[in-house]
Amino acid sequence: MSLLDTFKWRYATKKFDPAKKVDQKLVNEIVEAAWLAPTSSGLQPFQVIEITNQELKETIVPIAYNQQQVADASHVLVFAAWDNYTSQRIDNIYRHTTEGRGQEPDRYNDYTDRLKKAYLNRPSEVNFEHAARQSYIAFGFAIAMAAELNVDSTPMEGFDNDALDNLLGLKELGLRSVTVLPLGYRDEVNDWLVNMKKVRHPKNEFLIELK
């Protein structure tokens, strides 16, 4: 299928077949797609938590307002953004950058100094919201990659963020959950949405052309 065809094929799966597991190699590709996503200043201010433990998935169900897809999915990815920018976090990614490119350690010092001046004087909530927006880009890449691999997914914002953060110990890691992505294979018999037409705003309303 073309990329557009895969987007037409995918939908927010409402019922997974718990007996069907996604090959770990495919999940690795989905995670890699998220890893390769662009981020502001290349800071990649988020992490992805991969969950396969069945007991843990079932514990998350009530946190996710009883969305059973979390328990029935083969894998669950949690996208968690940095709770704030710090000098250490900014320096760390640019250390990886210079080492990976074989550059001098101080190659980007002027640029990182400007980033620190811009970010470190802002409220932590403003910085978290900025980091969260970066994680959404990777979230979209993961959804698209899953569709490309014919793996079903259910993009989720509907969950108690604080409860999930506490359960997964994210606060101790300086992270806050943003989105959840269960992965698996649709139950074609019992998913009420599986054969429904995909509906969006009419394109002549969606697109504003300025010529």
HUSULRA-V546769 format. One line per field, one symbol per residue. ss: DSSP state (a for helix, b for strand, c for the rest). phi: phi as a letter, one per 30 degrees, with the letter a starting at -180 (. if undefined). A space follows every 50 residues. Layout:
BEGIN
ss=???
phi=???
END
This chain:
BEGIN
ss=ccaaaaaaaccbcccbcccccccaaaaaaaaaaaaccccaaacccbbbbb bccaaaaaaaaaacccccaaaaccbbbbbbbbccccaaaaaaaaaaaaaa acccccccaaaaaaaaaaaccccaaaaaaaaaaaaaaaaaaaaaaaaacc cbbbbbccccaaaaaaaaccaaacbbbbbbbbbbcbcccccccccccccc ccaaaaccccc
phi=.dddddddddaddcbcdddccdeedddeddddddddddbehidhdabccc bbddddedddeddchiddedddddbbcccbcedadbeddddddddddddd cicdececedddddddddcdcceeddddddddddddddeddddddedech cdbbdbcdadedddeddcidddcibbdbbbbdblbddddcddcecdddbb eeddcdccccc
END
